[in-house]
Amino acid sequence: ALELSRRLDYPRGEGFALLTQARLQASKNQVDSAENLILQAERIAKETNDELLLVWVYYRLSGFKQREDIRESARLLTKAEEIATKLGDKLLLLLAQNEISSRSTALGDYTKALD
C-alpha cells in the first residue's frame, strides 16, 4: 500500500500506510521504528493539511507517549479530539474521548475522566 500510494502520488494513502506499518513495528516491539513511521505520517498530514490523517497520527502517537509521558499522551488525544469535533467525525471523537478518560483516570483526574 505504501509503494502504491507513492506511485499514485496519494499522500493520504501514504500516511495511512505508514501508520499501518507503525502498528506492525510496534507489535514486534520496535518502538523507535514505529514512532519514526508515525512522525513521517504526521509530516505528510501537516504538509497536505489532511486533518483526518492528523487525528489518526495523534491517536497513534499518544499510544507510544503513554509509556513515557502520560500527560503528553493526554495532550495529543486532546488535539485529536479537537480536530475530530471540527470534522464532525463521531467515531474518532468517541475513540479520542474514551482514551482521554483512561489517561485522566491514570492521572487521578476523575472529574475529567467522567466528563
Backbone torsions as a table, in degrees:
resi	resn	phi	psi	omega
1	ALA	NA	-36.0	-178.8
2	LEU	-65.1	-50.1	-179.2
3	GLU	-64.5	-40.4	179.1
4	LEU	-63.1	-44.5	179.0
5	SER	-61.3	-38.8	178.2
6	ARG	-68.0	-42.4	178.7
7	ARG	-63.3	-36.9	-179.1
8	LEU	-84.5	-1.6	-176.1
9	ASP	53.6	54.4	-177.3
10	TYR	-117.1	87.4	-173.8
11	PRO	-58.9	-40.5	179.8
12	ARG	-61.2	-44.0	178.3
13	GLY	-62.2	-40.4	177.8
14	GLU	-62.7	-43.8	179.6
15	GLY	-62.0	-45.7	179.6
16	PHE	-68.6	-33.7	175.8
17	ALA	-65.0	-39.0	176.6
18	LEU	-63.1	-41.0	178.1
19	LEU	-64.2	-37.0	177.7
20	THR	-66.7	-43.0	176.9
21	GLN	-63.3	-35.6	178.6
22	ALA	-62.2	-41.2	177.9
23	ARG	-62.8	-39.4	178.3
24	LEU	-63.7	-46.1	179.3
25	GLN	-62.1	-40.4	179.3
26	ALA	-63.9	-38.5	179.5
27	SER	-65.7	-21.8	176.5
28	LYS	-94.1	8.5	-179.9
29	ASN	64.0	29.6	175.9
30	GLN	-101.5	71.1	-170.4
31	VAL	-64.4	-41.9	-179.2
32	ASP	-62.7	-43.0	178.0
33	SER	-63.6	-43.1	179.6
34	ALA	-62.5	-44.5	-179.8
35	GLU	-64.5	-38.2	177.3
36	ASN	-60.9	-42.0	178.4
37	LEU	-64.2	-39.3	178.2
38	ILE	-65.0	-40.5	179.1
39	LEU	-66.2	-32.5	174.1
40	GLN	-64.4	-42.4	178.0
41	ALA	-64.4	-37.3	177.9
42	GLU	-62.5	-42.6	178.9
43	ARG	-60.1	-43.8	178.9
44	ILE	-62.9	-45.8	-179.1
45	ALA	-59.3	-42.9	-178.4
46	LYS	-72.1	-40.6	-180.0
47	GLU	-64.6	-32.3	-176.7
48	THR	-103.2	3.5	-177.7
49	ASN	53.9	41.2	-179.6
50	ASP	-92.9	95.8	-175.2
51	GLU	-71.1	-31.3	177.2
52	LEU	-63.2	-47.6	177.2
53	LEU	-61.7	-40.6	-178.5
54	LEU	-63.1	-37.7	176.1
55	VAL	-58.8	-47.4	-178.9
56	TRP	-66.4	-35.8	176.4
57	VAL	-60.6	-49.9	-179.6
58	TYR	-63.0	-39.4	179.5
59	TYR	-61.8	-48.0	-179.7
60	ARG	-68.5	-43.3	-179.1
61	LEU	-62.9	-34.4	179.3
62	SER	-62.2	-33.3	178.0
63	GLY	-63.5	-37.4	178.3
64	PHE	-74.4	-39.5	-179.2
65	LYS	-69.5	-22.9	-178.5
66	GLN	-57.1	-35.1	-177.8
67	ARG	-68.9	-38.4	-174.0
68	GLU	-103.7	-28.1	-176.0
69	ASP	-153.9	91.3	-174.4
70	ILE	-65.2	-29.3	177.3
71	ARG	-67.6	-40.4	176.1
72	GLU	-65.1	-38.4	176.8
73	SER	-60.0	-45.4	179.0
74	ALA	-64.7	-37.8	178.8
75	ARG	-63.2	-42.2	178.1
76	LEU	-64.1	-39.4	178.1
77	LEU	-65.9	-35.9	177.2
78	THR	-64.3	-39.3	176.0
79	LYS	-63.5	-42.0	177.7
80	ALA	-62.4	-41.6	179.2
81	GLU	-61.5	-43.5	-179.8
82	GLU	-61.2	-44.0	-179.2
83	ILE	-69.4	-41.9	178.8
84	ALA	-60.5	-38.0	176.7
85	THR	-63.7	-45.7	179.2
86	LYS	-60.3	-39.8	-179.8
87	LEU	-76.6	-17.9	-176.6
88	GLY	73.3	25.0	-178.3
89	ASP	-91.8	101.1	-174.1
90	LYS	-67.3	-34.7	179.1
91	LEU	-65.1	-49.4	179.7
92	LEU	-64.2	-36.4	177.1
93	LEU	-62.2	-45.2	178.5
94	LEU	-60.9	-45.5	179.2
95	LEU	-60.0	-46.5	-179.0
96	ALA	-64.2	-46.1	-178.0
97	GLN	-65.0	-36.7	177.4
98	ASN	-62.3	-44.4	179.8
99	GLU	-70.4	-36.1	176.0
100	ILE	-61.3	-40.8	177.9
101	SER	-61.1	-42.8	178.8
102	SER	-63.5	-45.3	179.9
103	ARG	-64.9	-40.7	179.9
104	SER	-62.9	-40.0	177.2
105	THR	-62.6	-45.1	179.9
106	ALA	-62.6	-31.2	179.0
107	LEU	-84.9	-4.0	179.7
108	GLY	83.0	10.6	178.8
109	ASP	-94.9	78.9	-173.9
110	TYR	-70.3	-28.0	178.0
111	THR	-64.3	-47.0	179.0
112	LYS	-67.3	-36.2	-179.8
113	ALA	-61.3	-34.2	-179.6
114	LEU	-86.6	-11.6	-176.9
115	ASP	-68.7	NA	NA
